[in-house]
Amino acid sequence: MARFELKLPKMGESVAEATITNWLKEVGDKIEADEAVLEIATDKVDSEVPSEVSGILVEQLFGKDDLVQVGQTIAIIETEGGDAPAATPAVEAAAPAEAVEIEKTIEAVKEEVAAPQDFSGSEKFLSPLVKNIAKEEGVSLAELDNIQGSGKDSRVTKDDILKYIEDRKAGIVQAPKAVEQAPKAAVETPKPAVETAKAPEPVVQKSQQAVPVSVNGGDEIIEMDRMRKLISGYMVASVQTSAHVQSFIEVDVTNIVKWRDKVKTAFEKREGEKLTFTPIMMEAVAKALKDFPGMNISVDGEYIIKKKNINLGMAAALPNGNLIVPVIKNADQLNLVGMAKAVNDLGNRAKAGKLKPDDTQGGTYTVTNVGTFGSVFGTPIINQPQVGILALGAIRKVPAVIETPEGDFIGIRQKMFLSHSYDHRVVDGALGGSFVKRVAEYLEAFDIDRDF
C-alpha cells in the first residue's frame, strides 16, 4: 500500500488560493483515477479537483469552507501497488518517532514561511503594488500598519514602503519580532475573509430592519448564494472606488446585419461555429483599444498601469441568474474566426460551469451585451481594476435619415446604442467619448463584401 498526497493544483498564474465548498468523497470511499474528489471555489469560478490515482480516501486535511493555498496537501489517498510515490512515507516509517515529529515540525514551518502574506487584516488601504513589494521584501502586516503613509488619507505609497525597506536594511528601524506578529495574524487573518464574503450584508439587514418582513403574507426569505454575495461586494466596491461617468452613441449596423445574414450558414458549415454579433463587436473594440491605449489601463493607488496585452472580458449570464466575466486573451491578435471560436468556447463553458479559474483572470477591458435581454442601452459598472466597460444595446429597425448625393430621404436602418462607462479619475470625457466613437466608426465602416 502507498499513500498519495492530493494537492490543490495550480489554477492559473494569478490564482494562489481557493475555498473548499464541498467534499464529493468521504473518508473510506473508493476513488477512481480522474474522478472528482472535492469542489473548490476561487473568487469567481467553481471547479472540481480530480484524483490522479485510484485508491481509498483515508484522510481529509481540510474541511468545508476552509481556505487552501495552491500546492498544499488537501487529502491522503491510499493506493495499491506502485501507483503513488511512496518515498516520503517510507522514510517516515523507517525513522524513529522523534525524528518524524521533528520532520513534521520543520515542514510546517516551511509551509508557514512559504505561504503568501495575507494583508487583508490591515485597516489601511493597501494597493496591489504595495502588497507585492511587501511580499517580495518580507514586510509583515504589523510593519505595514506602522508605516506612516504620505498618500491621500495617509495611504502607504510605493515610495513609503521602499524608504521603510531601506531604513530597515540600514538598521534605522527594527522589524517586529515574529513571535509578536503571530498572535495578531492569528486573530486578524480570519476576520477579513468573513467581511469580504459578506460585505453587502449589512446593507441588506439594515433595509430589512427599516421595512419589517412579513412572514405570514407569503413572502419568502432566501439567503444569497456564495457567488451572489461576491458579485454584490464587487459591485459596491467598484462604485465606491471609481468615479463612474457614461457616454452614449448610436451606431448604424445595417451592413453588419446584412453581411451576417449572408454568410452565417457558410460560416457554420466551414468553421463548425455559429456566427453571432458578439465577435464582430469584440473585433471592433480590440481595434479601438489599440488606437486608444489610454483605455487599456488599470489604477493602482496613485499609479496608472499601462497594459501590454489587450485581454477582453465578456460578461456572461449563468443559468442560475448570476454573472461571470471570462476573458479572451490577446484579443487584438485574433481574426474574426478566432474571435468567434473564443467567444463561443468561453460562453458555452460558462453556461456549463466548466470555466477554469484562469479563464476569468487578467482582463484589461470588458464588454457586456445588454441587448441580449432586449435593453436598448445600459450603464454598466466597471470591472475593477479596469477603467472602462462597454454595453452593447439591442439592434433595432428604426426610421433614419439617409444622406445621398441626390439628397436626404427616410429609410429603415438597423441601429444600436453603445454605452461606455469609464473611470473619471483617470479617463476624461475626451478620451472616453473618442474611444466609443472609434468603436462606432469601425462598426459603421464594416465591409459588406469582406470574407470571414
Secondary structure, DSSP 8 states (H G I E B T S, - for coil): -EEEEEE-----TT--EEEEEEESS-TT-EE-TT-EEEEEE-SS-EEEEE-SS-EEEEEE-S-TT-EEETT-EEEEEEESTTSS--HHHHHHHHS-HHHHHHHHHHHHHHHHHHS----TT-SS---HHHHHHHHHHT--HHHHHHS---SGGG---HHHHHHHHHHHHTTSS----HHHHHHHHHHHSHHHHHHHHTTTHHHHHHHHHHS---SSSS-------HHHHHHHHHHHHHHHHS-EEEEEEEEE-HHHHHHHHHHHHHHHHHHSS---HHHHHHHHHHHHHHH-GGGSEEEETTEEEE-SS--EEEEEE-TTS-EE--EETTGGG--HHHHHHHHHHHHHHHHHT---GGGGS--SEEEE-GGGGT-S-------TTBSEEEEE---EEEEEEEEETTEEEEEEEEEEEEEEEEETTT--HHHHHHHHHHHHHHHHT--TT---
